[in-house]
């Protein structure tokens, strides 16, 4: 049985005539009759009752017509459906985000993915950049956002933006400063810091021969912020992490005097992984969202 035979049969059954169907199908009537006969021989049942006035479907023919129309309609939908998948992101994707950006980026990313790309299934994994890079190489991630990470063999990176590194504390602790703080003054404050941010700022301290008063190192940003809010310590974080608290007046965020201290934000994929339409779309969405985040201290 061939699809063309199904089309021929449905046309004859609908027209009630071999001659009318042959004209519509642009096929000679004897050839049309032969194809219908082949169908009847294959199934061992009469599908059309032929008379001098035309051809009408038998009971078996009516049932066969329903099934044939279903098959033909299904086949007709295959190309549009596949074209849609080829032109619209529609796959599952696993995205890795670092803790210092996840809480700002993830909610908006989920929301916009659902709105713009409803056929995409998004999964988010949180981890430090060093682990995200490894998981990209192992194909456990399709796409990742990395921060201030050097070149990695086998990983292709795309720069998005930079965010300000700021010295933070309660207004009471930092009341003698306006908008900036000399790097040397950091030695006067007990510091709580995360490992990632310590690695970013350490080269600046080393260049000025500054020895910060590190009291505690931990890798939980929410806990670090809470301890700073309680006035126990000061810290060095990216501005986006304390944007709301500084707007509310609960924290002060000071830029370091001299050249701004910033970290780079990048997207990353494995070099030997083909870039699918879905990966490209979600990467573009991430870039768009990151550029809208409050990553820089206000100018005034």
DOLUM-7676 format. One line per 5 residues: number of its first residue (from 1); their letters; for each residue x, y, z of N, C-alpha, C, CB. Coordinates in steps of 0.1 Angstrom, whole numbers, plus 2048, in hexadecimal, padded with zeros to 3 digits. Glycine has a CB too. Layout:
<nodes>
NUM = A = X,Y,Z,X,Y,Z,X,Y,Z,X,Y,Z  ...
</nodes>
This chain:
<nodes>
1 = XXXXX = 808,7F4,800,800,800,800,809,80C,800,7F6,800,80C  805,816,7F8,80D,822,7F6,804,82E,7FA,813,824,7E8  80A,839,7FE,802,845,801,7FA,84A,7F5,80B,850,806  800,849,7E9,7F8,84D,7DD,7EC,845,7DB,801,84D,7D1  7EC,838,7DE,7E0,830,7DD,7D5,835,7E7,7E3,821,7E0
6 = XXXXX = 7D9,839,7F3,7D0,83E,7FC,7C9,84B,7F7,7D6,841,80A  7D2,854,7F1,7CC,860,7EB,7C3,85D,7E0,7D8,869,7E6  7C6,854,7D7,7BE,850,7CC,7B0,84B,7D1,7C4,845,7C3  7B1,842,7DB,7A4,83C,7E0,79B,847,7E7,7A7,831,7EB  7A1,850,7EF,799,85A,7F5,793,863,7EB,7A2,862,7FF
11 = XXXXX = 79A,866,7E1,795,86F,7D6,789,868,7CF,7A0,872,7CC  78A,85C,7CC,77F,855,7C5,773,854,7CE,783,847,7C1  776,851,7DB,76A,850,7E5,763,85D,7E7,770,84A,7F2  76B,868,7E7,765,875,7E8,75D,879,7DC,770,87F,7EC  763,877,7D0,75D,87B,7C4,751,872,7C0,767,87C,7B9
16 = XXXXX = 752,865,7C4,748,85B,7C0,749,858,7B2,73A,861,7C3  755,85A,7AC,756,857,79E,765,856,79A,750,863,795  769,84B,793,776,849,78E,77A,854,784,778,83C,788  771,858,77C,774,862,771,777,870,778,769,863,767  76F,874,781,771,881,788,77E,881,790,765,884,791
21 = XXXXX = 780,876,797,78D,875,79F,799,875,796,78D,868,7A7  798,86E,78A,7A4,86E,781,7A7,87C,77C,7A1,864,776  79D,884,779,79F,892,774,7A5,89A,780,791,898,770  7A0,898,78C,7A5,8A0,797,7B4,89C,79A,79D,89E,7A3  7B7,88F,799,7C4,88B,79C,7CE,88B,791,7C3,87C,7A1
26 = XXXXX = 7C9,88E,785,7D1,88F,779,7D8,881,776,7DC,89A,77A  7D0,877,777,7D5,869,774,7CA,862,76B,7D7,862,782  7CF,85A,763,7C6,853,759,7BD,84A,761,7CE,84B,74F  7B1,849,75D,7A7,841,764,7AB,832,766,799,842,75E  7B0,82C,75B,7B4,81E,75D,7BF,81C,767,7B9,818,74F
31 = XXXXX = 7C8,825,768,7D3,824,772,7CD,826,780,7DE,82F,770  7C4,82F,781,7BD,832,78E,7B6,825,793,7B3,83D,78D  7AE,81F,789,7A7,813,78D,7B0,808,791,79E,80E,781  7BC,807,78A,7C5,7FD,78D,7CB,7FE,79C,7D1,7FD,784  7CD,80A,7A0,7D2,80D,7AD,7C8,809,7B8,7D7,81B,7AF
36 = XXXXX = 7BC,80C,7B5,7B1,809,7BF,7AF,7FA,7C0,7A4,810,7BB  7B1,7F3,7B4,7B0,7E5,7B4,7BB,7DE,7BC,7B0,7E0,7A6  7C7,7E4,7BB,7D2,7DF,7C3,7D0,7E0,7D2,7DF,7E7,7BF  7C9,7EB,7D6,7C6,7ED,7E4,7BC,7E2,7E9,7C0,7FA,7E7  7B2,7E0,7E0,7A7,7D6,7E4,7AE,7C8,7E4,79C,7D6,7D9
41 = XXXXX = 7B7,7C5,7DB,7BD,7B8,7DB,7C6,7B6,7E8,7C6,7B6,7CF  7CD,7C1,7EC,7D6,7C0,7F7,7CE,7BE,804,7DD,7CD,7F9  7C2,7C4,806,7BA,7C2,812,7B0,7B7,810,7B3,7CF,815  7AE,7B2,804,7A4,7A7,802,796,7AB,805,7A8,79C,80B  792,7B8,802,785,7BC,804,781,7C7,7FA,783,7C2,813
46 = XXXXX = 774,7C7,7F6,770,7D1,7EC,76E,7DE,7F4,763,7CD,7E5  775,7E9,7EE,775,7F6,7F5,76B,7FF,7ED,782,7FC,7F5  769,7FD,7E0,760,805,7D8,756,7FD,7D1,768,80E,7CF  74A,801,7D1,740,7FA,7C9,73E,802,7BC,732,7F9,7D1  741,7FB,7B1,741,802,7A4,734,800,79D,74D,7FD,79B
51 = XXXXX = 72E,80A,798,721,80A,790,723,812,784,715,80E,799  719,812,77C,719,81A,76F,718,829,773,70D,817,766  713,82C,77F,712,83A,783,71E,83F,78B,705,83C,78B  727,836,78E,733,83B,796,738,830,79F,72F,847,79E  73F,834,7A9,745,82B,7B3,742,831,7C1,754,82A,7B0
56 = XXXXX = 73E,828,7CA,73A,82B,7D7,741,822,7E1,72B,82B,7D9  746,828,7EC,74D,820,7F6,744,816,7FD,753,829,801  749,80A,7FE,742,7FF,805,743,802,814,747,7F1,802  73D,7F9,81D,73F,7FB,82B,74E,7FB,82F,737,7F1,833  755,7F1,829,763,7F0,82C,76A,7FD,826,769,7E3,826
61 = XXXXX = 765,801,81A,76B,80D,814,76A,819,81C,765,80F,806  75E,81B,823,75C,827,82B,765,827,837,74D,827,830  767,81B,83D,771,81B,848,77F,81D,843,770,80D,84F  782,818,838,78F,81A,832,792,828,82F,792,811,826  787,82F,82A,788,83D,826,78C,845,833,77B,842,820
66 = XXXXX = 785,842,83E,788,84A,84B,796,848,84F,77F,845,856  79B,83C,84E,7A9,839,852,7B3,83F,848,7AC,82A,853  7B0,83F,83B,7B9,844,831,7B9,853,833,7B4,841,823  7AE,85A,835,7AE,868,837,7B6,86C,844,7A0,86E,839  7B5,864,84E,7BD,867,85A,7CC,866,857,7BA,85D,865
71 = XXXXX = 7D0,85C,850,7DE,85A,84C,7E3,865,843,7E0,84C,845  7DB,869,839,7DF,874,830,7E0,881,838,7D5,875,825  7D7,884,841,7D8,890,848,7E4,890,852,7CB,892,851  7E7,885,857,7F2,884,860,7FF,886,859,7F3,876,867  800,880,84D,80C,882,845,80D,891,840,80C,879,838
76 = XXXXX = 802,897,83D,802,8A5,838,807,8AE,843,7F4,8A9,834  805,8AA,850,809,8B3,85B,818,8B1,85F,801,8B0,867  81E,8A6,859,82C,8A3,85D,836,8AE,85A,831,896,857  835,8B3,84D,83E,8BD,849,83D,8CA,851,83D,8C0,83A  830,8D0,852,82F,8DC,85A,833,8DB,868,820,8E0,85A
81 = XXXXX = 831,8CF,86E,835,8CD,87C,844,8CC,87D,82F,8BF,881  84B,8C5,874,859,8C5,874,85F,8D2,871,85E,8BA,86B  859,8DA,868,85E,8E7,865,85D,8F0,871,856,8ED,859  853,8EF,879,851,8F6,885,85D,8F4,88F,844,8F4,88C  860,8E6,890,86B,8E3,899,878,8E8,894,86B,8D4,89B
86 = XXXXX = 87A,8E9,887,886,8ED,881,887,8FD,882,887,8E9,873  87C,904,883,87D,912,883,87A,918,891,873,918,87A  876,910,89B,873,915,8A8,87A,90C,8B3,864,915,8AB  881,912,8BC,888,90A,8C7,87D,901,8CE,88E,913,8D1  881,8F4,8CF,877,8EB,8D4,87D,8DF,8DC,870,8E5,8C8
91 = XXXXX = 88A,8E0,8DF,891,8D4,8E6,892,8D7,8F5,89E,8D2,8E0  897,8CC,8FC,89B,8CE,90A,8A9,8D4,90B,89A,8C0,911  8AB,8DC,915,8B8,8E2,916,8BC,8E3,925,8B9,8F0,90F  8C8,8E0,928,8CD,8E1,936,8D7,8ED,937,8D4,8D4,93B  8D4,8F6,93F,8DC,902,940,8E2,903,94E,8D3,90F,93D
96 = XXXXX = 8EF,906,94F,8F6,908,95B,8F8,916,95F,904,900,95B  8F5,91A,96B,8F7,928,970,8FF,928,97D,8E9,92E,972  908,932,97E,90F,933,98B,906,939,996,91C,93C,988  909,936,9A2,901,93B,9AD,8FF,94A,9AE,906,936,9BA  90A,951,9AA,90A,960,9AB,901,966,9A0,918,965,9A9
101 = XXXXX = 8FC,95F,996,8F3,964,98C,8E6,95D,98C,8F9,964,97F  8E5,951,991,8D9,948,990,8CD,94F,995,8DC,93B,997  8CD,955,9A1,8C1,95A,9A7,8BC,966,99F,8C3,95E,9B5  8C5,96D,998,8C0,979,990,8BC,974,982,8CC,983,98F  8C3,96A,97D,8C1,966,96F,8B6,95C,96D,8CD,962,969
106 = XXXXX = 8B6,952,976,8AD,946,974,89E,949,973,8B0,93C,97F  898,951,97C,88A,953,97C,886,959,96E,885,95C,987  88D,964,96A,88A,96A,95D,88C,961,952,892,977,95C  897,959,952,89A,94F,947,88E,945,946,8A7,948,94A  88A,940,951,87E,936,950,872,93D,94B,87C,931,95E
111 = XXXXX = 86F,949,950,863,950,94C,863,953,93D,861,95D,954  86E,958,938,86F,95C,92A,870,950,921,87B,965,928  876,945,925,877,939,91D,869,934,91B,87F,92F,924  861,933,926,853,92F,925,84B,937,91B,84D,92E,932  84D,944,91C,845,94E,914,849,94E,905,846,95C,919
116 = XXXXX = 856,94E,903,85B,94F,8F5,85D,942,8EE,868,956,8F5  861,937,8F5,864,92A,8EF,85C,91F,8F7,873,928,8F0  84F,91F,8F5,847,915,8FD,84A,907,8FA,839,918,8FA  851,904,8EF,854,8F6,8EC,862,8F1,8F2,855,8F4,8DD  869,8FB,8F9,876,8F7,8FF,873,8F3,90D,87F,904,8FF
121 = XXXXX = 87A,8E8,911,87A,8E3,91F,888,8E8,925,878,8D4,920  887,8F0,92F,893,8F6,935,896,8F0,943,892,905,936  8A3,8EC,945,8A7,8E7,952,8B3,8F0,956,8AB,8D8,951  8B4,8F4,962,8BE,8FD,967,8C6,8F5,972,8B9,90A,96C  8D3,8F5,971,8DC,8F0,97B,8E5,8FB,980,8E5,8E4,975
126 = XXXXX = 8E6,8FC,98D,8EF,906,993,8FC,900,997,8E8,90D,9A0  907,908,995,914,903,999,91E,90D,996,917,8F6,991  92A,90C,99D,935,915,99B,93B,913,98D,940,913,9A5  940,91E,987,945,91E,97A,94E,913,976,94C,92C,977  957,90F,980,961,905,97D,959,8F7,97B,96A,903,989
131 = XXXXX = 94F,8F5,982,947,8E9,980,93E,8EA,973,93E,8E6,98C  939,8F5,971,931,8F7,965,939,8F4,958,92B,905,964  945,8F9,958,94E,8F6,94D,951,8E7,94B,95C,8FD,94F  953,8E0,956,955,8D2,955,948,8CB,950,959,8CC,962  93D,8CF,954,930,8C9,950,92D,8CB,941,925,8CE,959
136 = XXXXX = 932,8D7,93C,930,8DA,92E,938,8D0,926,935,8E8,92B  945,8CD,92A,94D,8C4,923,948,8B6,924,95B,8C4,92A  941,8B2,92F,93B,8A5,930,92D,8A4,92A,93A,8A1,93F  929,8AF,923,91B,8AF,91D,910,8AE,927,91A,8A5,913  913,8B1,934,908,8B1,93E,900,8BE,93D,90E,8AF,94C
141 = XXXXX = 906,8C8,937,900,8D5,934,900,8D8,925,906,8E0,93C  8F6,8DE,921,8F5,8E3,913,8FB,8F1,912,8E7,8E3,90D  8FA,8F9,91C,8FD,907,91C,900,90B,92A,8F2,910,915  909,914,92C,90C,919,93A,910,928,93A,918,911,940  90E,92E,945,912,93C,947,91E,93B,951,907,945,94D
146 = XXXXX = 929,940,94D,935,940,955,939,94E,959,941,939,94E  940,950,964,945,95D,969,954,95D,96B,93E,961,976  95A,967,964,968,96A,966,971,95D,965,96A,970,973  96E,955,95B,975,949,959,97E,94A,94D,96B,93D,958  98B,945,94F,995,946,944,992,93C,939,9A2,943,949
151 = XXXXX = 99A,93C,92E,998,933,923,998,924,928,9A2,935,919  98F,91C,922,98E,90E,926,98E,906,919,981,90B,92E  997,8FC,918,998,8F4,90D,98A,8ED,90A,9A3,8E9,90E  986,8EE,8FE,979,8E7,8FA,96D,8EF,8FD,979,8DA,901  96E,8FB,902,962,903,906,963,910,8FE,962,906,915
156 = XXXXX = 958,913,8F7,956,91F,8F0,94E,929,8F8,94F,91D,8E2  954,935,8FA,94E,93F,903,94A,94B,8FB,958,943,90F  93F,952,900,93B,95E,8FA,938,969,905,92E,95C,8F1  940,974,904,93E,97E,90E,931,985,90D,949,989,90C  92B,987,919,91E,98E,919,91F,99C,920,914,986,922
161 = XXXXX = 925,99D,92C,925,9A9,934,92F,9A8,93F,916,9AC,939  931,9B3,945,939,9B4,952,931,9BA,95D,946,9BC,94F  933,9B5,969,92C,9BB,974,936,9C0,97F,922,9B1,97B  932,9CB,986,93B,9D1,98F,93D,9C9,99C,936,9DF,993  949,9C8,9A0,94C,9C2,9AD,94C,9CE,9B7,959,9BA,9AE
166 = XXXXX = 944,9CC,9C2,943,9D7,9CC,946,9D2,9DA,935,9DD,9CB  94A,9DC,9E2,94C,9DA,9F0,93F,9DD,9F8,958,9E2,9F6  93A,9D4,9FF,92D,9D6,A05,92D,9D4,A15,923,9CC,A00  925,9DC,A1B,923,9DC,A29,917,9E3,A2D,930,9E1,A31  913,9E4,A3A,908,9EB,A3E,90B,9FA,A3D,904,9E8,A4C
171 = XXXXX = 901,A03,A3C,904,A11,A3C,90C,A16,A48,8F7,A19,A3B  909,A10,A54,911,A14,A60,91F,A11,A5F,90B,A0D,A6C  923,A05,A59,931,A01,A58,938,A0A,A4E,932,9F3,A54  931,A0E,A43,938,A15,A38,934,A24,A38,935,A0F,A2B  930,A2A,A43,92B,A37,A43,935,A42,A3F,925,A3B,A51
176 = XXXXX = 942,A3F,A40,94C,A4A,A3D,94F,A4A,A2E,958,A47,A45  949,A41,A27,94C,A41,A18,940,A46,A10,950,A32,A14  943,A4B,A05,939,A50,9FC,935,A45,9F2,93D,A5D,9F5  93C,A45,9E6,939,A3C,9DC,945,A32,9D9,936,A43,9CF  951,A35,9DE,95C,A2D,9DB,964,A2A,9E8,965,A33,9D1
181 = XXXXX = 96C,A20,9E8,975,A1D,9F3,983,A19,9EE,96F,A11,9FB  98D,A1F,9F4,99B,A1B,9F0,99D,A0C,9F2,9A6,A23,9F7  9A4,A05,9E9,9A6,9F7,9EB,9AD,9F4,9F8,9AE,9F2,9DF  9B6,9FD,9FC,9BE,9FB,A08,9B5,9FA,A14,9C8,A05,A0A  9AA,A02,A14,9A1,A03,A20,99A,9F5,A23,997,A0E,A1E
186 = XXXXX = 99A,9ED,A19,993,9E0,A1B,999,9D8,A27,994,9D7,A0E  9A6,9DB,A29,9AD,9D4,A34,9A7,9D7,A42,9BC,9D8,A34  99F,9E2,A43,99A,9E7,A50,98D,9E0,A54,997,9F6,A4F  988,9D7,A4B,97B,9D1,A4D,97C,9C2,A4E,971,9D6,A42  974,9BC,A57,973,9AD,A57,96B,9A9,A4A,96D,9A7,A64
191 = XXXXX = 971,9A0,A43,96B,99C,A36,965,98E,A36,974,99D,A2B  959,98C,A30,953,97F,A2D,953,97F,A1E,945,97D,A33  958,974,A18,959,973,A09,956,965,A04,966,979,A05  951,965,9F8,950,957,9F2,95D,954,9EA,943,957,9E8  95F,948,9E7,96B,943,9E1,96C,94A,9D3,96B,934,9DF
196 = XXXXX = 961,94A,9CB,961,94F,9BE,965,95E,9BD,953,94D,9B7  95F,966,9C6,961,974,9C6,96F,977,9CC,957,97C,9CE  974,96F,9D5,982,970,9DA,98C,96E,9CF,985,966,9E5  989,965,9C6,993,962,9BB,993,96E,9B1,98F,955,9B3  988,975,9B0,987,980,9A7,98F,98C,9AC,979,984,9A4
201 = XXXXX = 98D,98F,9B9,993,99B,9BF,9A1,999,9C4,98B,99F,9CB  9A6,98D,9C5,9B3,98A,9CB,9BE,990,9C3,9B5,97B,9CD  9BD,990,9B6,9C8,995,9AE,9C9,9A4,9B0,9C6,992,99F  9BE,9AB,9B2,9BF,9BA,9B4,9C5,9BD,9C2,9B0,9C0,9B4  9C2,9B5,9CC,9C8,9B6,9D9,9D7,9B4,9D8,9C2,9AD,9E3
206 = XXXXX = 9DB,9A9,9D1,9E9,9A5,9D0,9F1,9B0,9C9,9EB,998,9C9  9EB,9B6,9BF,9F2,9C1,9B7,9F5,9CD,9C0,9EA,9C5,9AB  9ED,9CF,9CA,9EF,9DB,9D3,9F5,9D7,9E1,9E1,9E2,9D5  9F9,9CA,9E2,9FE,9C5,9EE,9F5,9C7,9FA,A0C,9CC,9F1  9E8,9C4,9F8,9DE,9C5,A02,9DB,9B8,A07,9D1,9CC,9FC
211 = XXXXX = 9DA,9B7,A15,9D6,9AA,A1B,9C8,9AC,A22,9E1,9A6,A25  9BE,9A8,A1B,9B0,9A9,A21,9AF,9A1,A2E,9A6,9A5,A17  9A6,9A6,A36,9A3,99F,A43,998,995,A41,9A0,9AA,A4E  99B,98A,A3B,991,980,A38,98D,979,A45,995,976,A2E  981,97A,A4A,97C,973,A56,976,966,A52,973,97B,A5E
216 = XXXXX = 96F,965,A47,968,959,A43,966,958,A34,95A,959,A4A  967,94C,A2F,965,949,A21,95A,93F,A20,972,945,A19  94F,941,A18,945,938,A17,93F,93A,A09,93A,939,A22  938,930,A04,933,930,9F6,924,932,9F5,937,924,9EF  91E,937,9FF,90F,93A,9FE,90D,949,9FE,908,933,A0B
221 = XXXXX = 909,94D,9F3,907,95C,9F1,8FB,961,9FA,904,95F,9E3  8F0,95A,9FB,8E5,95E,A04,8EA,960,A13,8DA,955,A03  8F2,956,A17,8F7,957,A25,901,962,A27,8FE,949,A29  909,964,A1C,913,96F,A1D,90C,97D,A1E,91C,96F,A11  902,97E,A16,8FA,98B,A16,8F3,98D,A23,8F0,98C,A0B
226 = XXXXX = 8EE,983,A29,8E7,984,A36,8F0,988,A41,8DF,977,A39  8FC,982,A41,906,985,A4B,90B,994,A4A,912,97B,A4B  90C,998,A3D,910,9A6,A3B,904,9B0,A40,913,9A9,A2C  8F8,9AC,A3D,8ED,9B4,A41,8EC,9B5,A50,8E0,9AE,A3B  8F0,9AB,A57,8F0,9AB,A66,8FB,9B3,A6B,8F0,99D,A6B
231 = XXXXX = 904,9B8,A63,90F,9C0,A67,91B,9B9,A6D,90A,9C9,A72  91B,9AB,A6A,926,9A3,A70,933,9A5,A68,922,995,A70  931,9A7,A5A,93D,9A8,A52,93A,9B1,A46,940,99A,A4C  944,9B5,A3F,943,9BB,A32,946,9B0,A27,94C,9C7,A30  944,9B3,A1B,947,9A8,A11,949,9AF,A03,93B,99E,A0F
236 = XXXXX = 94E,9A7,9FA,950,9AB,9EC,947,9A2,9E3,95F,9AB,9E8  93D,9A8,9DD,934,9A1,9D4,932,9A9,9C7,927,99E,9DB  92B,9A2,9BE,927,9AA,9B2,91B,9B3,9B5,924,9A0,9A6  91B,9BE,9AE,910,9C8,9B2,902,9C2,9B0,912,9D4,9A9  900,9BA,9A5,8F3,9B4,9A3,8ED,9AD,9AF,8F3,9AC,997
241 = XXXXX = 8F6,9A7,9B7,8F2,99F,9C2,8EC,9A7,9CD,8FD,996,9C7  8F0,9B4,9CE,8EC,9BD,9D9,8E4,9C9,9D4,8F8,9C1,9E1  8E0,9C9,9C7,8D9,9D4,9C1,8CD,9D8,9CA,8D5,9D1,9B3  8C4,9CE,9CD,8B8,9D1,9D4,8BB,9D7,9E2,8AF,9C5,9D5  8C4,9D0,9E9,8C7,9D5,9F7,8CD,9E3,9F7,8D1,9CB,9FD
246 = XXXXX = 8D5,9E6,9ED,8DB,9F4,9ED,8D0,9FE,9E9,8E6,9F5,9E2  8C6,9FA,9E0,8BB,A03,9DD,8B3,A06,9EA,8B2,9FE,9D2  8B1,9FC,9F2,8A9,9FD,9FE,8B1,A04,A0A,8A5,9EF,A03  8BE,A06,A08,8C6,A0D,A12,8CA,A03,A1D,8BE,A18,A18  8C9,9F6,A1B,8CD,9ED,A25,8DC,9EA,A24,8C5,9E0,A23
251 = XXXXX = 8E2,9EC,A18,8F0,9EA,A17,8F6,9F5,A0F,8F3,9DC,A0F  903,9F7,A11,90A,A01,A08,913,9F8,9FF,913,A0B,A11  914,9FD,9F2,91D,9F6,9E9,926,A01,9E3,914,9F0,9DD  933,9FE,9E6,93D,A08,9E2,946,A02,9D7,946,A0C,9EE  949,A0B,9CD,952,A07,9C3,961,A09,9C8,950,A0E,9B6
256 = XXXXX = 96A,A01,9C3,978,A03,9C7,97E,A0F,9BF,980,9F6,9C5  986,A17,9C6,98C,A22,9BF,996,A1D,9B4,994,A2B,9CA  997,A26,9AA,99F,A22,99F,997,A1B,994,9AB,A19,9A3  99E,A12,98D,997,A0A,982,98C,A01,989,9A1,A02,97A  980,A01,983,975,9F8,989,97A,9EA,988,968,9FA,981
261 = XXXXX = 976,9E3,993,978,9D4,993,96B,9CD,98E,97C,9D0,9A2  96D,9C6,984,961,9BF,97E,964,9B1,97A,95D,9C7,971  95A,9A9,979,95B,99B,974,954,99A,967,956,991,97F  958,990,95F,952,98E,952,947,983,953,95C,98A,948  93C,985,94C,932,97B,94B,931,976,93C,924,981,94F
266 = XXXXX = 931,968,93B,932,962,92E,928,957,92D,940,95E,92B  924,954,921,91D,947,91E,928,93E,918,911,949,914  925,931,91A,92F,927,916,928,91A,911,939,923,921  92E,914,907,929,907,901,935,8FF,8FE,920,909,8F4  933,8F2,8FD,93E,8E9,8F9,941,8EB,8EA,93B,8DA,8FC
271 = XXXXX = 94E,8EC,8E6,951,8EF,8D9,94D,8E4,8CF,960,8F1,8D8  94D,8D8,8D3,94A,8CD,8CA,93B,8C9,8CB,952,8C1,8CD  933,8D2,8D1,924,8CF,8D1,91D,8D8,8C7,91E,8D2,8DF  916,8D2,8BE,90F,8DB,8B4,905,8E4,8BB,907,8D2,8AA  905,8F1,8B6,8FC,8FB,8BC,8EE,8F9,8B6,901,909,8B9
276 = XXXXX = 8E5,8F4,8BD,8D7,8F2,8B9,8D0,8FF,8B9,8D0,8E7,8C1  8C4,8FF,8B3,8BC,90B,8B3,8B8,90F,8C1,8AF,909,8AA  8B5,904,8C9,8B1,907,8D7,8BD,90D,8DF,8AD,8FA,8DE  8C9,908,8DE,8D4,90D,8E5,8D6,91C,8E1,8E1,905,8E3  8D6,91E,8D4,8D8,92C,8CF,8CE,936,8D5,8D8,92C,8C0
281 = XXXXX = 8C1,931,8D5,8B6,93A,8D9,8B8,93D,8E8,8A9,933,8D7  8BB,933,8F0,8BC,935,8FF,8C8,93D,902,8BC,927,906  8D3,93B,8FB,8DF,943,8FD,8DC,952,8FA,8EA,93E,8F4  8D5,954,8EF,8D1,962,8EC,8C8,968,8F7,8CA,962,8DF  8BF,960,8FC,8B6,965,907,8BE,968,913,8AB,95A,90A
286 = XXXXX = 8C8,960,917,8D0,962,922,8D8,96F,921,8DA,957,925  8DD,971,915,8E5,97E,912,8DB,98A,914,8EB,97E,904  8CF,989,90F,8C6,994,910,8C2,997,91F,8B9,990,909  8C0,98C,927,8BC,98E,935,8C8,994,93D,8B8,981,93B  8D4,98E,93B,8E0,993,942,8E2,9A2,940,8EC,98B,93E
291 = XXXXX = 8E0,9A6,933,8E3,9B5,930,8D8,9BE,937,8E2,9B7,921  8CD,9B8,93B,8C3,9C0,942,8C5,9C0,951,8B5,9BB,93F  8CE,9B8,957,8D0,9B7,965,8D7,9C3,96A,8D8,9AA,968  8D5,9C7,977,8DC,9D3,97D,8EA,9CE,981,8D4,9D8,989  8F3,9CF,978,901,9C9,97B,90B,9D4,97E,905,9C2,96F
296 = XXXXX = 907,9E1,97C,911,9EC,97E,90B,9F6,988,914,9F3,971  914,9FB,990,910,A05,99A,90B,A11,993,91C,A09,9A3  900,A17,998,8FB,A23,991,905,A2E,991,8EE,A29,999  905,A36,986,90F,A40,984,90E,A4C,98E,90E,A46,976  902,A4E,993,900,A59,99D,8FB,A54,9AA,8F6,A64,997
</nodes>
